[in-house]
Amino acid sequence: MSTHTPLPARPAGPLRRAGEARVAIWLDCRHLSPCEPVPQPDPHTAGTVQGVLLPGRPTLPPGADPDQIAAVLAEDRAVTTGPVNGVAGYRQAMNTALTALETAVATGIPTPPIAIEYSPVGVDAVVDARLDLAGSWEAKAMRGRAGLAGAHLLHAALRHDLATDRWTRLAARGARAPFLLWSTTAPSLGVDTSVGYAQRCLFPGTALALSPAVLREFEARGVVTGPTPLDIVEAQRIIDTLGWFGVGLDTPAG
């Protein structure tokens, strides 16, 4: 099964409610060992899983050559770019994606989805390590807050970009909108923690990449009451506070 392969629609439970919030679910198999078979969604989840992210699937960097992305699109294959660490990386990736789509529509190339990946888990891991080095209790009080704050800011940036004249012209020519792919799992992260991240990344028009274990747990006990409300003021406050400790999302290790 290739990346972004559509599956039959049969929603159920928290997955159905995530779908109603306009959040797509993707089965993330990229962390499987080479000898492990790629699992297929079980009958209860198959209706809501919209695609599979396969091991070894190349992810293009945010600053990839737009012609390289257009070449992948010409093969009618979806493109995943990233992961980006913050708004600056997102803007670079989105500009690259839109430039590639402009090339594609001008030459009649199909436009499969372009996903811009952001990992709140990965951002928190790096930012938290920097906060621990700062050593103060004020710094440690900010642990675990950067990743989700960045998600709010990125979603606001996506909404802005999809309201511009540049995107309107592309949409009128049949281009498919780039979307944000939230990676909420990691090999070293517990299932419960991963589900917690996923529950707080239910932004409309985006997608969740969940490992098979996290997908099962999300379906079993996920609490989905609707889309995540956007809170730019609080997110920016968190980013500004992190700046006092010399930590920025786009250059967390700098």
C-alpha positions as YAML, in Angstrom:
chain: A
units: angstrom
residues:
- id: 1
  name: MET
  ca: [0.00, 0.00, 0.00]
- id: 2
  name: SER
  ca: [1.51, 3.35, -0.97]
- id: 3
  name: THR
  ca: [1.66, 6.52, 1.08]
- id: 4
  name: HIS
  ca: [-1.67, 8.37, 1.30]
- id: 5
  name: THR
  ca: [-3.60, 5.37, -0.07]
- id: 6
  name: PRO
  ca: [-7.32, 6.03, 0.50]
- id: 7
  name: LEU
  ca: [-9.29, 3.41, 2.40]
- id: 8
  name: PRO
  ca: [-13.05, 2.72, 2.56]
- id: 9
  name: ALA
  ca: [-15.11, 5.12, 4.63]
- id: 10
  name: ARG
  ca: [-16.68, 3.59, 7.74]
- id: 11
  name: PRO
  ca: [-16.16, 5.93, 10.69]
- id: 12
  name: ALA
  ca: [-16.63, 4.90, 14.32]
- id: 13
  name: GLY
  ca: [-16.11, 6.21, 17.85]
- id: 14
  name: PRO
  ca: [-13.47, 8.86, 18.61]
- id: 15
  name: LEU
  ca: [-12.13, 8.40, 15.10]
- id: 16
  name: ARG
  ca: [-15.53, 9.36, 13.69]
- id: 17
  name: ARG
  ca: [-15.62, 12.45, 15.91]
- id: 18
  name: ALA
  ca: [-12.11, 13.38, 14.76]
- id: 19
  name: GLY
  ca: [-13.38, 13.10, 11.19]
- id: 20
  name: GLU
  ca: [-16.32, 15.35, 12.03]
- id: 21
  name: ALA
  ca: [-13.75, 17.86, 13.30]
- id: 22
  name: ARG
  ca: [-12.18, 17.64, 9.80]
- id: 23
  name: VAL
  ca: [-9.04, 15.90, 11.06]
- id: 24
  name: ALA
  ca: [-7.68, 13.08, 8.92]
- id: 25
  name: ILE
  ca: [-6.09, 10.01, 10.52]
- id: 26
  name: TRP
  ca: [-2.96, 8.43, 9.01]
- id: 27
  name: LEU
  ca: [-1.37, 5.15, 10.05]
- id: 28
  name: ASP
  ca: [2.30, 5.93, 10.71]
- id: 29
  name: CYS
  ca: [4.40, 2.83, 10.12]
- id: 30
  name: ARG
  ca: [7.69, 4.64, 9.59]
- id: 31
  name: HIS
  ca: [9.17, 3.52, 12.92]
- id: 32
  name: LEU
  ca: [8.70, -0.18, 12.26]
- id: 33
  name: SER
  ca: [11.84, -2.29, 12.08]
- id: 34
  name: PRO
  ca: [12.77, -3.51, 8.58]
- id: 35
  name: CYS
  ca: [11.66, -7.06, 9.39]
- id: 36
  name: GLU
  ca: [8.19, -6.08, 10.67]
- id: 37
  name: PRO
  ca: [5.23, -6.36, 8.29]
- id: 38
  name: VAL
  ca: [3.22, -3.22, 7.71]
- id: 39
  name: PRO
  ca: [-0.04, -3.71, 9.63]
- id: 40
  name: GLN
  ca: [-3.36, -3.12, 7.92]
- id: 41
  name: PRO
  ca: [-6.06, -1.18, 9.75]
- id: 42
  name: ASP
  ca: [-8.43, -3.54, 11.54]
- id: 43
  name: PRO
  ca: [-12.13, -3.62, 10.61]
- id: 44
  name: HIS
  ca: [-13.02, -1.11, 13.33]
- id: 45
  name: THR
  ca: [-10.51, 1.53, 12.20]
- id: 46
  name: ALA
  ca: [-10.26, 0.91, 8.47]
- id: 47
  name: GLY
  ca: [-13.14, 3.24, 7.73]
- id: 48
  name: THR
  ca: [-11.44, 6.27, 9.24]
- id: 49
  name: VAL
  ca: [-7.79, 5.71, 8.36]
- id: 50
  name: GLN
  ca: [-7.17, 7.70, 5.20]
- id: 51
  name: GLY
  ca: [-3.63, 6.61, 4.35]
- id: 52
  name: VAL
  ca: [-0.45, 4.83, 5.38]
- id: 53
  name: LEU
  ca: [2.99, 6.36, 5.90]
- id: 54
  name: LEU
  ca: [5.41, 3.60, 4.98]
- id: 55
  name: PRO
  ca: [8.91, 2.78, 6.28]
- id: 56
  name: GLY
  ca: [11.62, 4.14, 4.04]
- id: 57
  name: ARG
  ca: [9.29, 6.68, 2.47]
- id: 58
  name: PRO
  ca: [11.46, 9.71, 1.62]
- id: 59
  name: THR
  ca: [10.62, 13.00, 3.30]
- id: 60
  name: LEU
  ca: [11.86, 16.05, 1.46]
- id: 61
  name: PRO
  ca: [13.45, 18.87, 3.48]
- id: 62
  name: PRO
  ca: [11.51, 22.14, 3.84]
- id: 63
  name: GLY
  ca: [13.92, 23.89, 1.49]
- id: 64
  name: ALA
  ca: [13.78, 21.23, -1.22]
- id: 65
  name: ASP
  ca: [13.99, 22.33, -4.83]
- id: 66
  name: PRO
  ca: [10.40, 22.98, -6.01]
- id: 67
  name: ASP
  ca: [11.27, 21.18, -9.26]
- id: 68
  name: GLN
  ca: [12.13, 18.10, -7.18]
- id: 69
  name: ILE
  ca: [8.70, 18.20, -5.58]
- id: 70
  name: ALA
  ca: [7.05, 18.77, -8.96]
- id: 71
  name: ALA
  ca: [8.89, 15.70, -10.30]
- id: 72
  name: VAL
  ca: [7.41, 13.57, -7.49]
- id: 73
  name: LEU
  ca: [3.96, 15.02, -8.18]
- id: 74
  name: ALA
  ca: [4.40, 14.14, -11.85]
- id: 75
  name: GLU
  ca: [4.62, 10.50, -10.78]
- id: 76
  name: ASP
  ca: [1.21, 10.96, -9.09]
- id: 77
  name: ARG
  ca: [2.81, 10.40, -5.69]
- id: 78
  name: ALA
  ca: [2.10, 12.34, -2.53]
- id: 79
  name: VAL
  ca: [4.89, 14.42, -1.02]
- id: 80
  name: THR
  ca: [5.80, 14.77, 2.64]
- id: 81
  name: THR
  ca: [8.13, 17.63, 3.48]
- id: 82
  name: GLY
  ca: [9.70, 18.41, 6.83]
- id: 83
  name: PRO
  ca: [9.66, 18.03, 9.67]
- id: 84
  name: VAL
  ca: [9.57, 21.76, 10.32]
- id: 85
  name: ASN
  ca: [10.29, 23.06, 13.81]
- id: 86
  name: GLY
  ca: [8.39, 26.32, 13.79]
- id: 87
  name: VAL
  ca: [6.74, 29.06, 11.77]
- id: 88
  name: ALA
  ca: [9.88, 30.05, 9.84]
- id: 89
  name: GLY
  ca: [10.43, 26.47, 8.70]
- id: 90
  name: TYR
  ca: [6.75, 26.16, 7.85]
- id: 91
  name: ARG
  ca: [6.85, 29.30, 5.71]
- id: 92
  name: GLN
  ca: [9.84, 27.97, 3.82]
- id: 93
  name: ALA
  ca: [8.11, 24.64, 3.26]
- id: 94
  name: MET
  ca: [4.80, 26.24, 2.22]
- id: 95
  name: ASN
  ca: [6.46, 28.61, -0.24]
- id: 96
  name: THR
  ca: [8.30, 25.65, -1.76]
- id: 97
  name: ALA
  ca: [5.05, 23.65, -1.93]
- id: 98
  name: LEU
  ca: [3.12, 26.46, -3.61]
- id: 99
  name: THR
  ca: [5.93, 27.05, -6.10]
- id: 100
  name: ALA
  ca: [5.92, 23.34, -6.96]
- id: 101
  name: LEU
  ca: [2.13, 23.40, -7.37]
- id: 102
  name: GLU
  ca: [2.37, 26.42, -9.67]
- id: 103
  name: THR
  ca: [4.80, 24.47, -11.84]
- id: 104
  name: ALA
  ca: [2.53, 21.43, -11.74]
- id: 105
  name: VAL
  ca: [-0.68, 23.17, -12.77]
- id: 106
  name: ALA
  ca: [1.13, 25.14, -15.49]
- id: 107
  name: THR
  ca: [2.30, 21.90, -17.13]
- id: 108
  name: GLY
  ca: [-0.80, 19.80, -16.46]
- id: 109
  name: ILE
  ca: [0.87, 17.60, -13.82]
- id: 110
  name: PRO
  ca: [-1.47, 15.92, -11.28]
- id: 111
  name: THR
  ca: [-1.39, 17.46, -7.83]
- id: 112
  name: PRO
  ca: [-1.54, 14.77, -5.14]
- id: 113
  name: PRO
  ca: [-1.43, 15.97, -1.53]
- id: 114
  name: ILE
  ca: [1.60, 17.79, -0.13]
- id: 115
  name: ALA
  ca: [1.95, 17.29, 3.62]
- id: 116
  name: ILE
  ca: [4.08, 19.61, 5.76]
- id: 117
  name: GLU
  ca: [5.08, 17.60, 8.82]
- id: 118
  name: TYR
  ca: [5.45, 19.08, 12.28]
- id: 119
  name: SER
  ca: [6.27, 17.04, 15.37]
- id: 120
  name: PRO
  ca: [5.19, 18.66, 18.64]
- id: 121
  name: VAL
  ca: [6.78, 15.65, 20.33]
- id: 122
  name: GLY
  ca: [10.13, 16.26, 18.68]
- id: 123
  name: VAL
  ca: [10.03, 20.01, 19.34]
- id: 124
  name: ASP
  ca: [9.29, 19.44, 23.03]
- id: 125
  name: ALA
  ca: [12.15, 16.93, 23.35]
- id: 126
  name: VAL
  ca: [14.73, 19.40, 22.04]
- id: 127
  name: VAL
  ca: [13.31, 22.50, 23.73]
- id: 128
  name: ASP
  ca: [12.94, 20.72, 27.09]
- id: 129
  name: ALA
  ca: [16.59, 19.67, 26.95]
- id: 130
  name: ARG
  ca: [17.59, 23.31, 26.47]
- id: 131
  name: LEU
  ca: [15.35, 24.39, 29.35]
- id: 132
  name: ASP
  ca: [16.93, 21.78, 31.61]
- id: 133
  name: LEU
  ca: [20.34, 23.24, 30.79]
- id: 134
  name: ALA
  ca: [19.09, 26.64, 31.91]
- id: 135
  name: GLY
  ca: [18.53, 25.00, 35.30]
- id: 136
  name: SER
  ca: [16.13, 27.48, 36.91]
- id: 137
  name: TRP
  ca: [12.71, 26.50, 38.13]
- id: 138
  name: GLU
  ca: [11.24, 29.19, 35.87]
- id: 139
  name: ALA
  ca: [12.79, 27.47, 32.86]
- id: 140
  name: LYS
  ca: [11.69, 24.00, 33.94]
- id: 141
  name: ALA
  ca: [8.12, 25.29, 34.41]
- id: 142
  name: MET
  ca: [7.99, 25.79, 30.62]
- id: 143
  name: ARG
  ca: [8.76, 22.15, 29.81]
- id: 144
  name: GLY
  ca: [6.30, 20.39, 27.53]
- id: 145
  name: ARG
  ca: [4.66, 23.57, 26.23]
- id: 146
  name: ALA
  ca: [6.62, 24.53, 23.14]
- id: 147
  name: GLY
  ca: [5.41, 21.80, 20.79]
- id: 148
  name: LEU
  ca: [1.71, 22.49, 21.14]
- id: 149
  name: ALA
  ca: [2.23, 26.26, 21.12]
- id: 150
  name: GLY
  ca: [4.01, 25.84, 17.79]
- id: 151
  name: ALA
  ca: [1.11, 23.76, 16.47]
- id: 152
  name: HIS
  ca: [-1.31, 26.63, 17.16]
- id: 153
  name: LEU
  ca: [0.95, 29.11, 15.38]
- id: 154
  name: LEU
  ca: [1.47, 26.83, 12.38]
- id: 155
  name: HIS
  ca: [-2.24, 26.23, 11.99]
- id: 156
  name: ALA
  ca: [-2.87, 29.98, 12.08]
- id: 157
  name: ALA
  ca: [-0.22, 30.39, 9.37]
- id: 158
  name: LEU
  ca: [-1.84, 27.66, 7.27]
- id: 159
  name: ARG
  ca: [-5.25, 29.33, 7.51]
- id: 160
  name: HIS
  ca: [-3.69, 32.61, 6.43]
- id: 161
  name: ASP
  ca: [-1.90, 31.05, 3.45]
- id: 162
  name: LEU
  ca: [-5.03, 29.27, 2.22]
- id: 163
  name: ALA
  ca: [-6.87, 32.62, 2.19]
- id: 164
  name: THR
  ca: [-4.33, 34.38, -0.06]
- id: 165
  name: ASP
  ca: [-4.79, 35.24, -3.72]
- id: 166
  name: ARG
  ca: [-1.85, 32.98, -4.54]
- id: 167
  name: TRP
  ca: [-3.65, 29.92, -3.21]
- id: 168
  name: THR
  ca: [-7.01, 31.01, -4.66]
- id: 169
  name: ARG
  ca: [-5.48, 31.01, -8.15]
- id: 170
  name: LEU
  ca: [-4.02, 27.54, -7.60]
- id: 171
  name: ALA
  ca: [-7.27, 26.14, -6.21]
- id: 172
  name: ALA
  ca: [-9.16, 27.49, -9.23]
- id: 173
  name: ARG
  ca: [-6.84, 25.40, -11.44]
- id: 174
  name: GLY
  ca: [-7.52, 22.21, -9.52]
- id: 175
  name: ALA
  ca: [-4.58, 22.13, -7.08]
- id: 176
  name: ARG
  ca: [-5.07, 20.26, -3.81]
- id: 177
  name: ALA
  ca: [-4.32, 22.24, -0.67]
- id: 178
  name: PRO
  ca: [-1.15, 21.43, 1.27]
- id: 179
  name: PHE
  ca: [-1.94, 20.31, 4.78]
- id: 180
  name: LEU
  ca: [-0.20, 20.04, 8.14]
- id: 181
  name: LEU
  ca: [0.67, 16.53, 9.31]
- id: 182
  name: TRP
  ca: [1.00, 16.29, 13.09]
- id: 183
  name: SER
  ca: [3.47, 13.58, 14.09]
- id: 184
  name: THR
  ca: [2.55, 12.77, 17.69]
- id: 185
  name: THR
  ca: [4.44, 9.52, 18.20]
- id: 186
  name: ALA
  ca: [8.09, 8.57, 18.71]
- id: 187
  name: PRO
  ca: [9.82, 5.25, 19.46]
- id: 188
  name: SER
  ca: [10.80, 6.46, 22.94]
- id: 189
  name: LEU
  ca: [7.40, 7.95, 23.81]
- id: 190
  name: GLY
  ca: [4.72, 6.13, 25.79]
- id: 191
  name: VAL
  ca: [1.39, 5.39, 24.15]
- id: 192
  name: ASP
  ca: [-0.56, 7.41, 26.71]
- id: 193
  name: THR
  ca: [1.60, 10.48, 26.13]
- id: 194
  name: SER
  ca: [1.25, 10.14, 22.37]
- id: 195
  name: VAL
  ca: [-2.54, 9.95, 22.67]
- id: 196
  name: GLY
  ca: [-2.48, 13.07, 24.84]
- id: 197
  name: TYR
  ca: [-0.63, 14.98, 22.14]
- id: 198
  name: ALA
  ca: [-3.03, 13.72, 19.48]
- id: 199
  name: GLN
  ca: [-6.09, 14.82, 21.45]
- id: 200
  name: ARG
  ca: [-4.71, 18.37, 21.54]
- id: 201
  name: CYS
  ca: [-3.85, 18.56, 17.83]
- id: 202
  name: LEU
  ca: [-7.34, 18.26, 16.35]
- id: 203
  name: PHE
  ca: [-7.10, 21.31, 14.10]
- id: 204
  name: PRO
  ca: [-9.53, 21.34, 11.13]
- id: 205
  name: GLY
  ca: [-8.00, 20.61, 7.76]
- id: 206
  name: THR
  ca: [-4.98, 18.81, 9.20]
- id: 207
  name: ALA
  ca: [-3.94, 15.18, 9.69]
- id: 208
  name: LEU
  ca: [-2.71, 13.07, 12.61]
- id: 209
  name: ALA
  ca: [0.06, 10.53, 12.03]
- id: 210
  name: LEU
  ca: [-0.51, 7.77, 14.61]
- id: 211
  name: SER
  ca: [1.48, 4.58, 15.07]
- id: 212
  name: PRO
  ca: [-0.58, 1.35, 15.09]
- id: 213
  name: ALA
  ca: [-0.41, 1.13, 18.90]
- id: 214
  name: VAL
  ca: [-1.38, 4.79, 19.37]
- id: 215
  name: LEU
  ca: [-4.18, 4.46, 16.83]
- id: 216
  name: ARG
  ca: [-5.66, 1.57, 18.81]
- id: 217
  name: GLU
  ca: [-5.38, 3.45, 22.11]
- id: 218
  name: PHE
  ca: [-6.80, 6.64, 20.60]
- id: 219
  name: GLU
  ca: [-9.82, 4.70, 19.38]
- id: 220
  name: ALA
  ca: [-10.23, 2.93, 22.74]
- id: 221
  name: ARG
  ca: [-10.05, 5.93, 25.06]
- id: 222
  name: GLY
  ca: [-9.61, 9.06, 22.98]
- id: 223
  name: VAL
  ca: [-11.73, 12.00, 24.10]
- id: 224
  name: VAL
  ca: [-12.84, 14.05, 21.10]
- id: 225
  name: THR
  ca: [-15.41, 16.74, 21.75]
- id: 226
  name: GLY
  ca: [-14.69, 18.79, 18.65]
- id: 227
  name: PRO
  ca: [-11.89, 20.61, 16.90]
- id: 228
  name: THR
  ca: [-9.09, 22.16, 18.94]
- id: 229
  name: PRO
  ca: [-9.87, 25.87, 19.47]
- id: 230
  name: LEU
  ca: [-7.11, 28.09, 18.14]
- id: 231
  name: ASP
  ca: [-5.41, 30.20, 20.82]
- id: 232
  name: ILE
  ca: [-2.81, 32.41, 19.16]
- id: 233
  name: VAL
  ca: [-2.44, 34.79, 22.13]
- id: 234
  name: GLU
  ca: [-1.46, 32.03, 24.56]
- id: 235
  name: ALA
  ca: [0.74, 30.29, 22.01]
- id: 236
  name: GLN
  ca: [2.65, 33.49, 21.29]
- id: 237
  name: ARG
  ca: [3.00, 34.17, 25.00]
- id: 238
  name: ILE
  ca: [4.66, 30.77, 25.45]
- id: 239
  name: ILE
  ca: [7.02, 31.37, 22.53]
- id: 240
  name: ASP
  ca: [7.93, 34.83, 23.86]
- id: 241
  name: THR
  ca: [8.63, 33.37, 27.31]
- id: 242
  name: LEU
  ca: [10.87, 30.68, 25.82]
- id: 243
  name: GLY
  ca: [12.75, 33.47, 24.09]
- id: 244
  name: TRP
  ca: [13.82, 34.80, 27.49]
- id: 245
  name: PHE
  ca: [15.76, 31.55, 27.92]
- id: 246
  name: GLY
  ca: [17.34, 31.80, 24.48]
- id: 247
  name: VAL
  ca: [15.15, 29.04, 23.01]
- id: 248
  name: GLY
  ca: [13.36, 29.37, 19.67]
- id: 249
  name: LEU
  ca: [11.30, 26.76, 17.88]
- id: 250
  name: ASP
  ca: [13.05, 27.00, 14.53]
- id: 251
  name: THR
  ca: [16.51, 26.87, 16.09]
- id: 252
  name: PRO
  ca: [15.94, 25.01, 19.36]
- id: 253
  name: ALA
  ca: [19.47, 23.67, 19.55]
- id: 254
  name: GLY
  ca: [21.14, 26.95, 18.58]
...
